[in-house]
């Protein structure tokens, strides 16, 4: 648990790296809120200092003043790395399994039954996909549904994130075996390729899953190149970092990309209550766009 910084020493006690001064922290707070929608409280001073010291070493900078200058002169060059450093990417395969059960047992059968015309498409967006576990788990469920129905429907999953490191992992699609705990033994056999030799202890996602998933960088606060519509959007454990106005703008934009009856999935600690009335709650952190 993080403690509040001491009044006379904003730096972490015993830090071996440069000290993040109060003025620099205030600049970073404003920058991150403006460009990422992430709200940093006073108690995050030590966390920000510790995590960004790695960026200083990577960029060979002497201190946080130089880092702030980088952000002032070329914000986009460092934005993804900054957001990745100060946020916590906690994810796993089939996390919040009830979402996948709803998708498998109700939504996909209904969509596949109704999407029979030429030109029909099925689109799911994993917004804030982190290191890829979520979109690949979605791809397993989608691929199985397509196979059961002998369907050739044009179905794709868009996976986006701001973090370059997370996207690099997602594109590789290679995970340690101890990260596969949420996947059933049957799905492991079907959708994962075990490594041997120098790749012992690793598993790679099946090429068929890769074909269903498109991975792209995206800042949710900036322009979106896609026009939709999406049948479902998964935005789980992302908005917990955002302030209220940013959440309101984001959910309005999601509503614009979903048809009436489209679905929005949030994380277990997130809610639209008091934020947006375009959606109705139909299950545990599952919302449907109103007509």
Order of alpha helices (4+ residues) and beta strands (2+ residues): alpha-alpha-alpha-alpha-alpha-alpha-beta-alpha-beta-alpha-beta-alpha-beta-beta-alpha-beta-beta-alpha-beta-beta-beta
